[in-house]
């Protein structure tokens, strides 16, 4: 089955001080994201980077990943992240019929396709 959404890179904090990712620098985190995204794009797939505000502001060098779409996790009524993002995870306590536990809920903002200026608006 063909993928309908981008492949997503998701770096998160670890609780284990012995984890190989425990002491990564902002430069390393950004470099890993870029390398992952480049590999996925070379395979012909769309790619996106997932993070919450804290990781976005304090861990990534956002200028280094600005060429990629962002998926923001910010559980609030309105997002306050000041940069452009393409998907918003607005809660981790959503409900879906048929699923007994709470689920993450997201809104995707697909790219706007620019219509050919010579095309008729009436078909």
Secondary structure, DSSP 8 states (H G I E B T S, - for coil): ----S-EEEE----S-TTSTTTT--HHHHHHHHHHHHHHHHHTT--EEEEEEHHHHHHTS-GGGSTTSEEEEE--SSS----S--SEEEEEEEE--TT-SS-EEEEEE--------TTS-TT-
